[in-house]
Amino acid sequence: MIGCDPTRLEQAAADGVVAINLTWNRANALSGTHKDEPNRGLSPIGRRFVAKMEELRILVDVSHLSETGFWDVVEMASRPIIASHSDVKSVWDHTRNLTDGQITAIIENQGVIGLNFYAEFIGGSRDLDMVRAHLDHVLELGGAASVALGGDWDGGDTIAALPAIDSLPRLYEHLLRHGYKETVVQDLFYNNLMRVVR
């Protein structure tokens, strides 16, 4: 969107940009990714970019980032970070999913992890029970205030139960039927992300 150029961040902030994902699947001038140059972390320009984002109060989004780049961001972070659409690696082993250490770091940073509904990242039975397995693991790690919804409805194959945003009531009801407190579900659906955005 802005060509990995830190000098364009001020205009992005003025235009109302709230968060920026540092990479997609391909490595760029800022960092390697989970699948392209996965051992490369933030470059010098990547570090300047993240520092400027923090100065402008633009959320740093670490989804897709290489694990090395992730830890570089955590080391620099003075504000909460987000993984806008990422799942749990110990539930389903995929390079796009977060390790327990990464999840714990986001929790300690008071950031947010948005659960991804892309079938390949959910894994297993690829249904609401698997979404619940990812959620449960974040909760077990102490992430009740740091888990949200990440969706990923931009052309990928999401699980059959959640094909679009208007299917989210199915997840809400599924969680209530399985004994989750409504306050926990409301935090997942809205409050946790908005705490960080605000």
Buried (B, 14 or more C-beta within 10 A) or exposed (E): EEEBEBEBBEEBBEEEBBBBBBBEEEBBEBBBBBBBBBEBBBBEBBBBBBBBBBBBEBBBBBBBBBBBBBBBBBEBBEBBBBBBBBBBBBBBEBBBBBEBBBBBBBBEBBBBBBBBBBBBBBBEEBBBEBBBBBBBBBBEBEBBBBBBBBBBBEEBEBBEBBEEEEBBEEBBEBBEEEEBEEEBBEBBBEEBBEBBEE
